[in-house]
Each structure stands twice: as C-alpha cells, then as structure tokens.
Amino acid sequence: MLEACASGRRLSVLVVDDSPANLALLAQVLAPEYQVKIALSGARALQLAAAQAPDLIVLDVMMPGLDGFEVCRRLKAEPALADVPVLFLTALTKPEHEAEGFAAGGADFIHKPFNPETVRARVRTQLQLKVARDVLHDRNAHLSRELERRRREAERLRETTLFLILGLAEFRDEATGNHVKRTEEYVRALAGWYAAKVPAAQLTPEAVEDLAKAAPLHDIGKVAIRDAVLLKPGALSAEEWVVMKAHTVHGGDLLQRALDHLGADAGAMLVYARQIARHHHERWDGSGYPDGLAGEAIPLAARLMAVADVYDALISRRPYKQPLSHAEAMATIGDGAGRHFDPLLVEGLQACESRFVEIATRLKD
C-alpha cells in the first residue's frame, strides 16, 4: 500500500468539490491511506495548495466561480505546484472536455458517478508516479550538488597547483609576484576590450577570464633555465641569450604535456596558457621567437600577453635597468605597433590606458 513517501511522511490528497456529500464520500474512501484535506471551491483549493502543496489533487470540474479547468491552469502556473498531479472528477464525457482537461495540465479523469475502487486505483497510480519522479528529482539534485562540490574541489586543486608552480618560478626569476598579478589584470582588461571591439571573435566572458588566468603562466618555462643564465645580473652573451629564449619552448612543452595528460578535461585555460608560454615573444612582423610567427598566425592569447608583458617590463625596475614612466612606456609600445605588436591591441592599450595605470598603481612592487 502506498501510504508514505521515501521520507516516511504520510502522503496528502486535496479533494475539491462544491458538493459536501461528494467531499464526505471521497474523504471516507481515501482517509484510510492518505492525509486528506477538503475544499468546497476552486478559490479555497488554491489557498490550501499555496499554503502547503499536496501530493495529489482530486478536482471537480463543474463548480461555481472558478471551474476545475481554470483551477488546474492556475496551479500549473505556479512553480511550486506545477508537478502536483491533478485528477479531474466530472460528469462530462465528451472527448473535447477531456482534451481541455489534459491541455490544462490534468493527469487523468475520474467520471461521476465514481466507483470507490476506481478512485483508489487512480489515486494510487498517480501517487506512485509522483513519488518516483520526486525520488528521481532528489537523486538528480544530489548528483548535481556532488558534481558541483567535486568541480569546486578540482578548481581549488588546480588553483593551488598553479600557485605552487608560479611560486617555484618566482623563486628563480628577478620579477616579483606582483608582476604576474599585474599582467593577469592587464590581460583581463585588454581581452575584455577586444571582446567588445571584435564581436566576430566570439570571446565570451568565460573565455576572457580563462585568458586572464592563463597569463601568470607566461614565463613558467624559466624553471628549466639554469641559474647562471636566469639570475645573471649583467647582459647575457649570445650563447646565454639562446639559452634564455628557450624558456618559451620549455614552457610550451611543459603545458602541452599537461594538456596531453588531461585530454578533454584540460579546459580552455590550459590551452591559452600553452599558447602564451610558447608564443608571447613572437612579433607581429615575424621577427620574434621561437617560431617566427607573424600577424594573426600568432595566437590571440599570446598577442594579448605580449602587450601586457612588455608594458609591465617597461614600467618596472630591474637590476639591470631603471623603470620608464607610463607615458614613455605607452610611446614605446605605440612605436612598436605593426612591428612588435598587433596594432589593434595597441589601440586597445590606449583605450584601456587609465585601467592599466590603476592596476600598476594598486599592485606596484
């Protein structure tokens, strides 16, 4: 006997009829198995259902005021009540009446005069279906929560791993941790401008965020450069410069291995990170390294990073140089438009100038 849901709660049935005699009979038929509530009008039924949703409603069709079909339509319009099955109780037998009832959202019909066993059987069947739907809904909700929990754990693990990797790289580089924070913010601002400027690129807010989060990995390949070269205080020799430039290849290879290992689960951020690590020293005119790419053959992620990285390098103090002013850095990058940098992104830098100044000030070393 179906008397309670999975939680042990006794199932409830709301019976609606303008005839007290019918209500009394239906209550007598259903009370042994279910918690029964009664309503003498459609308006009262809506009040009771809104106060506490029943598990099923047995609803008379021909009532003064709101008829059963209208009551059902209003019930189905409420998200909290839309899944409550409605059994119409009626003396109407024409096919068009049943069509109207089903269109209103009814689950089935019980015809007057009704047989108590038919009422019990129809109610039991609809409640079995509802309980099964509720169980499935609860399981799906639990699975969704579990998937979201695991996604958050994976995201935290990824962020922690990136934090540790970046920390390792920072220990072996002259740049400060604020350099990677600033370049992340520069890329976020510049990518957001580009997304609005070039709608055809279909750069979504999620993609902009992935690009920004990828930026801190631009120099990850420096972990493979020996200290004598990486930490040398003076100018590099030609041979040492060849070694230093290889950090782009090392970084690209490292992140490609991560992509190969993760496969379809890698996500766009690592794809952008790999492009940035390998290609952020390419130049618009093809004179950069490691692959001598030119123009739009250079991935957008790397072109964005090139502007952000050079701007920050120019305004930052290093053991081997004094910082330039913001105006000097802007002029230098402007002179490199079409040669070193994507000219459209130089335009973007100029459009985002105040934002770059704010980032540089807030995150200064």
Buried (B, 14 or more C-beta within 10 A) or exposed (E): EBBBBEEEEEBBBBBBBBBEEBBEBBBEBBEEBBBBBBBBBBEBBBEBBEEEBBBBBBBBBBBEEBBBBBBBBBBBEEEEBEEBBBBBBBEBEEEEBBEBBBEBBBBBBBBBEBEEEEBBEBBBBBBEEBBEEBEEEEEEEEEEEEEEEEEEEEEEEBEEEBEEBBEEBBEBBBBBBBBBBBBBBBBBBBBBBBBEBEEEEEBEEEBBBBBBBBBBBBBBBBBBBEEEBBEBEEEBEEEBEEBBBBBBBBBBBBBBEBBEEEEEEBBBBBBBBBBBBBBBBBBBBBEBBBBEBBEEEBBBBBBBBBBBBBBBBBBBEEEEEEBBEBEEBBEBBBEBBEEBBBEBBBBBBBBBEEBBEEBBEEBEE
